[in-house]
Amino acid sequence: MQLNVKNGQRGLGLVELMVGITVGLIVAAGASMVAVRQITEHRRLMLEVQIQQDLRVAADLLQQDVRRAGFRGLPANGVWEPARGTGTSNATLAKSAVASPYIPITQTKADGNDIFYQYARTQPGATNYNATNDLKDNEQFGFRLSSKKSLEIQLGLNNWQPITDPESVLIEDFKVEIQSQEIPLDDLCDCAPGSCPTQTVRLVKFTLAGVAKSDSSIKRTVSVSERIRADDVSGACPS
């Protein structure tokens, strides 16, 4: 009697194929989740770097411009000169010192998100600084937070220009704090206590807070300070 033996099974069965496909899908889903997480973290990192860079550039511009505040161009206007050559043909009269119109630094808003100051510039068609001791329109500057949440700079009276892009970063807060310290100049002249001239040293502190327009969870803050080089000297030594 002869028995018929079936050939051994070759290939994959349906169950094995379904198990393989399921495992492959699980691996692919895990790889996709890792890739999406990496892309999200990279995007977030790039936004953080961009905001930090935008705020730092704006802060640098603030410092560079504000440190010019009070520069009058012709400092001789603030120096008293005695009469010379009295009784001769070359006689010159004494010249009084004239207070600088460029010294004041002001703010118009109670929340401190603006600053206004002045410094001398050459006038159109001229090569020398303004010698009239009167402020010109192109000598008035400032910074403020606009209604569009961008930081603006004033380049001449009422000529405001944005220095941050609201399509990229929104300036949520802009704070300006002006600190002043008055120093008596008793040692420079013979004067009674309380009547001596004084020197006012000023320090301006800025705080910029920004948020990414495309992701409100990404926020950065930059704080800087700048000492005003042109000190305010008031009063005079008795003659």
Disulfide bonds with the S-S distance in Angstrom:
Cys189-Cys237 2.34
Cys191-Cys196 1.73
